[in-house]
Amino acid sequence: MDITTGLGLIAGVITIVTLILMGGDLRMFYDMHAIIIIFGGSFSATLIRFPLVAILHGLPLGMKFAFTMRRTTQRELVDEIAGLAEIVRKQGPIGLEKATVDDPFLAKGIRFVADGYDGDFIRDNLERDRDNFLTHLDEGQKIYRAIGDCAPAFGMIGTLLGMVQMFANMTDPSKLGPFMAVALLATLYGALVANLFCLPIADKLHVKLVDEEVNRTLIIDGVLMMREAKSPTLVREMLLAYLPEKHRHSADEEAAAVAA
């Protein structure tokens, strides 16, 4: 589980609520008209940008991966795949049937190797799986970014509507307060929806997309080398290219220490 997303949202909400309570109460900052213009307007604009199926699929998918996806580092993958290559060297591909792997994509790859599938089939299947997964992540981040772009704009529209209504009813002082509330709270809601929720989640999904693209490409290369029965040392050396430069040297030193 990615706890940073939840912690960030909780910290942001606590900050805003604390500032509100220091100068009044929460009821002052509630207005149904402002909520309608922000959420109704943003959803309408997003419907125009994307098909309904993409929205219904992308919104829950983005939420799922923003909060629940566990990040596996390239270093951990290299170590794990090198260990699996050692099993293949000692026991043959059949030995992978007893291996326990947490990553479902890697587990799928080693199952193909254990079952003796052709290398071209393994590559095509895993690459197609990777590309579909990345497409879904990209779809989710685009939808959240679109909502984040729309919300402040509709906040401004709500502000303009509130100002027009306020000036049109200057002769009735009892209506000035509610219209002013719409004008100010629409901007506030739009800024909060965009900057505390949608845009950060879109950025989180983009980071995960880039990270998963590297991880899954690394896994594909590692699985294919296992399929070809490459030595664990060669597998490790080949996959170290996916690590940042400063991490490669430490990995090499640890490998040498283990070999010694």
Helices and strands as residue ranges (DSSP letters): H 3-23, G 26-29, H 32-35, I 36-40, H 41-49, H 52-68, H 74-91, G 93-98, H 104-114, H 119-168, H 173-192, I 193-198, H 199-227, H 232-239, G 240-242, H 245-259
